[in-house]
Amino acid sequence: MIRAFLFDIGNVLLKFDFTIALRKVASLSNVRDELEALDRLDRIKVPYEAGEIDRAAFLRGAFDMLAYHGTEADFIAAWEDIFELNEPMVALVEQLAPRFPLYLLSNTNDIHVDYFMQRYPVFARFRGGTFSHVVRASKPGREIYEIACRDHGLEPATTLFIDDLLPNIETARALGFIAHHYHHAQHDALLAQLRDASR
């Protein structure tokens, strides 16, 4: 029986497209090729999301790697402007929130967390979250799931974990979670699993 829900954010609650940010960032840098810009940013985005460096170090590193000549505000605005609400999932959260405790589990960073917490009211429906940059552990590693269970009092056997990436689902299942490998184009498959679980 499901007693709680643990949600990923990217491509679950929020669809995202990094190419939007890349176009804006590349236009203000000496690295105009978007794929090259993405490759360079990934080298510093990963340690940033892992909590190994803070926002200031991430921004300094990104500016240096791209020879970026925009302002810090320009860069942050571009970095934030990649999200779109997944409306069917928002509707589901609204249905679940009065009946179940809902939590977040995400590999993310403080720029994005600050942005979506302020921008999207649906995040007020969640009782808490475990974020990679805060706990310094990332999916699909086991530690971040264990931290989420400890911090939020979750029992894997009665918690449904929803994520779009199969390695993250595989770790969750190995730890005993009920899990759903989600794709926004197949939202009905999640609804069917919930119907089956409630019988």
C-alpha positions in Angstrom: 0.0 0.0 0.0 1.3 3.5 -0.9 1.5 5.8 2.0 3.8 8.5 0.6 5.2 9.8 -2.7 8.7 10.8 -3.7 9.0 12.9 -6.8 11.8 13.7 -9.1 11.5 17.2 -10.6 13.1 17.4 -14.1 11.0 15.9 -16.8 8.5 14.8 -14.1 7.0 17.9 -12.4 8.8 20.3 -14.8 9.8 19.6 -18.4 13.1 21.3 -19.2 15.1 22.2 -22.2 18.7 23.2 -21.7 19.1 24.4 -25.3 17.0 27.4 -24.4 19.7 28.5 -21.9 22.5 27.5 -24.2 21.3 29.7 -27.0 21.2 32.7 -24.7 24.5 32.0 -23.0 26.3 31.2 -26.2 25.2 34.5 -27.7 27.0 36.4 -25.0 30.2 34.2 -25.0 33.2 33.5 -27.2 32.0 29.8 -27.5 29.2 30.2 -30.0 28.7 26.5 -30.7 26.0 25.3 -28.4 27.2 21.7 -28.2 30.7 22.8 -27.2 29.1 25.3 -24.7 27.1 22.4 -23.2 30.2 20.2 -22.9 32.1 22.9 -21.1 29.2 23.7 -18.8 28.7 20.0 -17.9 32.2 19.9 -16.5 31.3 22.4 -13.9 27.5 21.8 -13.6 28.1 18.2 -12.2 30.2 19.3 -9.2 27.8 22.2 -8.7 24.8 19.9 -8.4 26.9 17.5 -6.2 27.5 20.3 -3.7 31.2 20.3 -4.3 31.3 24.0 -5.3 29.0 26.8 -4.4 27.1 29.2 -6.7 29.9 31.8 -6.8 32.4 29.2 -7.9 30.0 27.8 -10.5 29.4 31.2 -12.0 33.2 32.1 -12.0 34.0 28.7 -13.7 31.2 29.1 -16.2 32.3 32.6 -17.1 35.9 31.5 -17.5 35.1 28.3 -19.5 32.9 30.2 -22.0 34.6 33.5 -22.0 31.2 34.9 -21.1 30.8 38.6 -21.3 27.2 39.0 -20.1 26.3 40.0 -16.6 25.8 37.6 -13.7 22.1 38.5 -13.9 22.0 37.7 -17.6 23.5 34.2 -17.0 21.2 33.4 -14.1 18.1 34.5 -16.0 19.2 32.2 -18.9 20.0 29.3 -16.5 16.6 29.6 -14.9 14.5 29.9 -18.1 14.5 26.3 -19.2 11.4 25.0 -17.4 7.8 24.3 -18.3 5.1 22.9 -16.0 4.0 19.4 -16.7 0.3 20.2 -16.3 -1.0 16.6 -15.9 1.5 16.0 -13.2 0.6 19.2 -11.4 -3.1 18.1 -11.5 -2.1 14.8 -10.0 -0.1 16.5 -7.2 -3.2 18.6 -6.4 -5.3 15.5 -6.1 -2.7 13.6 -4.0 -1.6 16.4 -1.6 -4.7 16.4 0.7 -4.4 12.6 1.1 -0.6 11.7 1.1 2.7 13.3 2.3 4.6 14.4 -0.8 8.4 14.9 -1.0 11.0 15.8 -3.6 14.2 14.0 -4.6 16.3 15.8 -7.2 19.8 16.2 -8.6 19.7 20.0 -8.8 21.3 23.3 -7.7 20.4 26.3 -5.6 19.8 28.6 -8.6 17.1 26.2 -9.9 15.6 25.4 -6.5 15.2 29.1 -5.7 13.6 29.8 -9.0 11.0 27.0 -9.1 10.1 27.3 -5.5 9.2 31.0 -6.1 7.8 30.6 -9.6 5.5 27.5 -9.4 2.9 27.3 -6.6 2.7 23.5 -7.0 5.9 23.2 -4.9 4.1 24.4 -1.9 2.2 21.1 -1.9 5.4 19.2 -0.9 6.3 18.7 2.7 10.0 18.7 2.0 12.8 17.8 -0.4 16.2 16.2 -0.6 18.4 18.0 -3.1 21.8 16.8 -4.3 23.6 20.1 -3.8 22.5 20.3 -0.2 23.2 16.7 0.9 26.2 16.2 -1.3 25.0 13.0 -2.8 23.3 12.3 -6.1 21.1 9.8 -7.9 21.5 7.1 -8.9 23.7 6.5 -5.9 22.1 4.9 -2.9 23.1 7.5 -0.3 20.7 10.2 -1.5 17.7 7.8 -1.2 18.8 6.8 2.3 19.1 10.4 3.3 15.6 11.1 2.0 14.2 8.2 4.0 15.9 9.3 7.1 15.0 13.0 6.8 11.4 12.5 5.8 10.6 9.3 7.7 9.9 7.3 4.6 9.5 3.5 4.4 10.6 2.4 0.9 8.0 -0.4 0.8 5.2 2.1 1.2 6.6 5.0 -0.9 6.1 5.4 -4.6 9.1 7.0 -6.3 8.6 8.7 -9.6 11.6 9.5 -11.9 12.3 9.8 -15.6 15.7 8.1 -15.7 16.0 4.3 -15.5 19.2 4.1 -13.5 17.4 6.1 -10.7 14.5 3.8 -10.9 16.7 0.7 -10.6 18.4 2.1 -7.5 15.0 2.8 -5.9 13.7 -0.7 -6.7 16.9 -2.2 -5.3 16.2 -0.3 -2.0 12.7 -1.6 -1.9 10.7 1.4 -3.2 7.6 1.1 -5.3 8.8 2.9 -8.4 7.4 4.3 -11.7 9.6 5.0 -14.7 7.9 8.1 -15.9 7.6 9.8 -19.3 5.3 12.8 -19.7 4.0 11.4 -23.0 2.8 8.3 -21.1 1.2 10.0 -18.1 -1.7 7.6 -18.3 0.6 4.7 -17.4 1.3 6.3 -14.0 -2.4 6.9 -13.4 -3.0 3.2 -14.3 -0.4 2.1 -11.7 -2.1 4.3 -9.1 -5.5 2.8 -9.9 -4.1 -0.7 -9.6 -2.4 0.1 -6.3 -5.6 1.4 -4.8 -7.6 -1.7 -5.4 
